[in-house]
Amino acid sequence: MRKSSWLRITFVLFALFIISPSSIKADVGNSGGFGGGDSGGSSGSSGGSSSSSWSGGSSSYYSGGSSSGSGPSGLLLVGLISYGVIIFLKSDRENKNDYSPSRFNYEHIDEVSTVDLIQKNDPLFSASKFKSFVGTTFVGVQDAWSNLDTQAMRPLTTDSLFKMYETQINDYIRSGKRNVLSQQEVRNITLSNYRIDGDQEVITVRVNASLTDYVINNKTKSLLSGKKYFVFQRAYSVEFVRDRGTTSDNTNKIDSNCPNCGAPITATTQLECEYCNSLLGNSNNGWRMNKYGAWVWKL
């Protein structure tokens, strides 16, 4: 490689080092491990609270709050980096061994076949409704994690996942810290895989989303790690499970008795049985989040 190419590479790496966010193993469940799927984005909003809602049946989750710039120095650095990247890519465009992370976005997932498999067992299964549920649950779990709210987390996750998150949230509370996830936007949801695992049905989805991710002192609100306004672009692997044999036409009914011990359900808003503490059925066709982590990209 020519000397000029090395200079360009050095320039780009130096600039990226200056503005890249601090490395933190955060996100829900301290999952981390996003690697190439965790790329940088633009600076986010510098103020104001964020109100969120699911946008109909589309595959995009919109987060409120206005967007402001990152200041003259930040813009200058971004401009310098862009210039260096353009020059570098232009000089090496003939390189056929380029395996940049952006190429992974074209990984093929046969969603049609996945939906066909689900509908063999559940003819009334709706992919669009399921994606809407996934988007709402995904952001709901992130919000509950960020707000240290185990009660909000409870109805969205399986018992095993909830117990793990409850322990981790309590650790944050004891240490006086909070992992803030905000400005979430779910950009795309793809049904990747469906399988039967014993007495459970399992759907794995890929969620492409953007968000800010940093840790603060929960009392002083001072920043401990990460950058408040750096927006990450991430790809997630999220798994949902339900009891085998559950179908989409019989799960919106409200049970009058606990399916585990038979005790009466005294209120439609109950999340768990007052007698055996079993999690009661929900109106999401039985689905609950069972795993949450980084998507493993395949070449």
N, C-alpha and C positions, 0 to 999 in steps of 0.2 A: 504494500500500500504506500502511496506517495506521502511525502512529508506533509503536504497541504491537507491531506485527508485526516492524518493524525491530529493536526491542529484543529480541524473542524470538530472532530470527535471530542477532543479535550475541552473545547469551548462549550459544546452542548452539555457535557457531563458536569462541568463546573457551574453552569447556569442552573441546571436542574437541581444540583446540590444546594444552591442558595435558596431556592424558593420551595423545594419539596417539603411536605409536611413531616413532622416528627413521626418516626415509626412507632406505632402502638398496636398492641394485640388486643383490640377492643371489639366493638360490634356486639350483637346479642350473643350471650354465652361466652364472651371473650374468644370468639371463634377465630378471628384473624385468618391468616393463611390464604389471602386472596391472590397474592403473586401477580401474574400477568393480567388477571381479571380485575385487578384493582388499579385502575388508571386514574390519573388526575383529571380534574375538570376546571371549570371557571370558579372564581371566587363567588361566594353566595351572599345572601343578604346580611348586612351589618347591623341590623336592628329590627325590632318588632317581633311580636309573637307570630307563631305559625299555626293557622287553622287548616285542617285537612278534611277532605271528603272524597269518597269514591265517585268517579265520573261515569255514571250509567254502566253500560255493558262494554265499554271500551277497555283497551288493555293499557291504559295510562292512569296513574294515580297522581293527582295534582295537589301540591302543597302551597298554601298561601304565603303571603309575605312579599314585599317588593325587593327588587334586586338593586344593589348599588355597586359602584366600582371599587377597585382595590387600591386606589390612590395612584399618584404619578409614578412613584418608585416601582410599584408593582406592575403597572402597565409597561414601564420601560423594560423591566426584566422579562416580562412576557414577550414583548416585541423582539428583544435580543435573542431569546430562545427560539422564537418562531423563525427568525432570520437564519440562525445557525442550523436549525433542523432542515429548513428548505434547501439550503446550500448543500448540506450533507447528503440528503436524499437525492438531490439532483446529480451530484457527482457519482453516486453509487447506484443509480437506477438500473444499471446493467447487471447488477449482482443478482444472480438467479438463486442464491442460497439465502435469500432474505426470509426469515421466519418471524416477522414482527408480530406482537400480540394481536394487532388489529386483524390479522388474517384469521384468527381463531373465531371471530364473530360469524364466519361463514360455515361453522360446523353444522352439518345437517342433522336435524332431528325429525324423525318420521312421526309427526304428531297425529296424522290421520290414522295410521295403524294403531297408535296408542288409544285413541278414542274408540276405534272399532272394537278393540279388546275389552274396554270398559263396558261398552254397550251390549256386548254379548251376555254379560251378567246383570247389567242394569240398563234396559232398553230406553228408559226415560232420562238417562244421564245427559246433561247439557254442558258442553265444553265452555260456552260463554258464561253461563251462570257459575260454573266452578271457578273460572278465572276471576270473576268478580269477587267471589268468596276468598280466593287465594290472595288477591290484592288487598282486600280489607283486613284479612287476618295477618298478613305479612307486616303491614304498617302498624296494626294494632299491637302485635308482639313487640315491635321496635319501640313504640311509644311507651308500652308498659315497662319495658326494660329501662328505657331512658328516664322514666319518672319513678323508678324503684317501686313500682306498683304491682305487687304479687297478686292482688285480688283481680285486677284487670287481666292479668296473664292467665289466670286459672282456667276459664272456660275455653280458651283458644288452643290449649296444648294438651297432650297426653299426660298421664300421671308421671311417667318417668321423666319426660322433658321438663315438666313443671317443677318437680323436686330438684332437678339440677339447677334450673334457673333461680328457684327460690333460695337455694344455698348461696349462689353467686351474688344475687341481689343483696342478701343479708350481709355478705362479706363487704360489699360496697358501703352499705349503711354503717357498719361497724368502723370502717376505715375513714368515714366522712367524705367519700368520693362519689362521683356520679359520671357514668359514661353517657354523654349527650349525643343522641342521634336525632338530627333534624333535617328539614327541607327535603324530606323523602319524596321521590317521584319514581313510581314503578313504570318503566318504559315498555316492557314487554314481558309476557308470560307464555311459556311454551310447555305443554304436557310432554314430558320426555319418556316416561316409562310407567307401565302398569304391571303389577304382579300379584299373585296370591301367596301369602306367607303364613302358613298354618291357618289359624282362624281369623286372619285379617286380610283386607284388601289394602294395597299400597300404591299410591300414585306419587311419582317424583316429578317435580316441575323445575324448570330453569326460570329464574326471575332476574331480569336485567333492571337495575335500579340505580339511582343516584342519591347521595345523601352526604351530610357532614358527620364527622365522627371524631370526638375528642373527649378528654377526661378533665373534670374540674373538681376543685374542692367544694363540696356541697354547701359549706357554710359561708366561705368568703367569695365563692364563685370565681376564684382565680384559676387560670389555666395550668394544668399539670402536665398534659401531653397532648400532642396533635395540634391542629390549627382550626380555629373556630369557623373560618369562612372558606375553607378549602373543600370543594365538592368532589367526592369520589364517584367514579363510575364502576359499579361492581356487578358481578354475575354470581348468583346464589343458587345452590342446590337445596330445595326445600321438599321435605317428604310429608305426605299426609296419609293417615290411616283411618280405617273404620272397620267395624265388625263385618266379617264375611257374610254375604247374603243380604246385607242391607240394600234397599233400593230407593230410588229417588221419589217414589210415590207414597211412601209410608212413614217418612221420618219427620214430617212437619206436624204430626199428631202429638198432642201434649199428653204424656202419660200421667195417670192418676196415682200410680204406685211406683216405687223404686224397682228397677229391673233386677237389682242385685239381691235385696233382702225382702222386698214386697211391702215395705213401710209406705204409708200414705204420703203423697207430696202435697204439702199444705199451701204452696204458692207457686205460680207459674214462673216466678223470677228466681226460684231456688237453683243454685249452681251445683249443690251436692246434697246428698241424703243426710238428714239430721241424725239418723240412727247408725248407719254404717260408713258414712262419709264418702260413699262412692260418687263419682262425678255423674250427674244426670244427663240425659240425652239433650241434644241441641237441635236447632232448626236448620242446620247446614248439611243435611243428609248424612249425618253421623261422622263427618270428616273432622279430624283435628290434626294440628301440626305435631309431627313426631321427631323430625330432624331439621336442622337449620345450619348451613355452613357455606363455604366457598364452592363454586362450581369448578370441577376439574376439567379443564379444556383438553380436547383430543385433537391431535394433528390429523 
